[in-house]
Amino acid sequence: MTDPANPGLVNSVAGAAQSEGDERYRSIVQSALDAIISISADNQITEFNPAAESLFGHRRQDVIGLDLADLIVPPEMRTAHREGLRRHRNSLTAPRIGRRIELDAMKSDGSRIPIELTVTRESGAGVAQFTAFIRDLSERRLAEARARQLGEELNASERLLAGVLSNLPGMAFQCLLEDDPTFTFISDGAVQLCGYTPDEFSSQRVKWSGLVRKGDRSSLVAARRAASSNEGRYEITYGIRDRNGHEKWVLERGTVTPDGAVMWIAGLIVDVTSDTNDRHQISLLNAELEARVMRRTAELEFANAELETFSYSIAHDLRGPLTSIAGFARIIEEKVGSRAELAHFFKRIRAGISHMDDLIDAMLSLARIKRSALAPKHVDLAELAREIVGRLIQGEPDRQVTLDIPPHLWVLGEPLLLRQLMENLIRNAWKFSGKCATTSIRIFSTSSEPGRRTVSVEDKGAGFDTESADRLFKPFVRLHTPTEFEGTGIGLAIVQRIITHHGGRIWATGRAGEGACFSFTLEAPDEGLIC
């Protein structure tokens, strides 16, 4: 037990206590995370802890005793700092003592950092001393700046989203995947779409399912639920009744996304009433047109059948009298004998009957072409030409003939009709070259347009006037008299009808006394088959 009457012992104990307190204080200062700087009343640094060394880049032993203002206070703030210190030194009530202050400080390399400091004042032996507790605000300022930037970006995104939603042609929505969901979000487009406000839906005064046509509700629920296992997307058209009782058609497109144990739907509903009505009208018109086409087709088929029957009936009725005339002419010829004048008359009668018979056959051929069904196949016109010319040469072996026919000339078409085409054109060239010393026939082709082939049959025969070219393909029109060249006047009309039936075109060029060239277009086969 100490003796309080012993002044030396009391002072010794008090000194030990003071020494122990100073040691504890230094330990706290040295381990503090905040920078701690102490200065004397005349602004000389008396303490500079490790955290201050780390923050400002100065070593403690280099700064003790230096003026604080010259060390960490920016130049433009030093006068104000010294003036403030003077006021605090002479006043017992300083407004900044014990308060948190934010300002800029200067590091050893001259760079600046934002700091927060709290200043305390101690007085010992009548001398004021100030201690500043300093915290670096750099990271907080960066975080605040980032937060402000994010806030601005969020505001911009919200403005953009609001602008997009206000311009969407319909109503955007979000809800849970349920049979009768409540919208957790709905855009202002709801008013124009159905007449109800977003508030009326969010407060559940109105349910979207209540607007959906009863017959469509189950389909809508099924489409939404199916989307959860079908890449999350769905699309469905259904009917609704708006606030005014008007029926509308809407198209709903949505995406289903999982969020933990629940599924969310985000989508857009647009009014497609006019489109649906238009499609319905188009469907009705198409059905009506199809019915008309079927009716007209049936009428045409019936008319064609009647025309064919009529044609054969006319042909039969015409051939009957001709047969009788031919028979009686033969009997009279046999009875009369060989009188030269009568024989000439009977020859004229038989020629007229034969010509009439040829006309009837030509008329039937012309009528049959348009009714012929096309079954296009690969046809070599060069081979057909050589075969036809070969038969003509057999019939007139003494005629001088020059031919120019390529090895192959492939086209696509109905084989029987194309044979008749080449037969008529080559016989035409043969006939009108009959008065020439040499019959010259040339057949050639060009590929003038994609997928088509132009074929030409050229001769050096009688030819024709260019002004008469348009009349060549008219039935029963002849540019030469029967005494010059025999024929029915139907062959080129048949040729034109065959080409037209194949979707091609035909034209003729020539000059009187110099020959003629008939050109036509037909579909070309694959490149590999064109020779």
Secondary structure, DSSP 4 states (H G I P E B T S, - for coil): ---TT-HHHHHHHHHHHHHHHHHHHHHHHHH-SSEEEEEETTSBEEEE-HHHHHHH---HHHHTTSBHHHHHS-GGGHHHHHHHHHHHHH-S--TTBTSEEEEEEE-TTS-EEEEEEEEEEEEETTEEEEEEEEEE-HHHHHHHHHHHHHHHHHHHHHHHHHHHHHHSSSEEEEEES-SS--EEEE-THHHHHHS--HHHHHTTSS-HHHHB-HHHHHHHHHHHHHHTTTTTEEEEEEEEE-TTS-EEEEEEEEEEEEETTEEEEEEEEEE-HHHHHHHHHHHHHHHHHHHHHHHHHHHHHHHHHHHHHHHHHHHHHHHHHHHHHHHHHHHHHHHH-S-HHHHHHHHHHHHHHHHHHHHHHHHHHHHHHTTPPP--EEEEHHHHHHHHHHHHHHH-TTS-EEEE--S--EEEE-HHHHHHHHHHHHHHHHHHTTTSSSEEEEEEEEEEETTEEEEEEEE-SS---GGGGGGTTSTT--SS-TTTS---S-HHHHHHHHHHHTT--EEEEEETTTEEEEEEEEE---GGG--
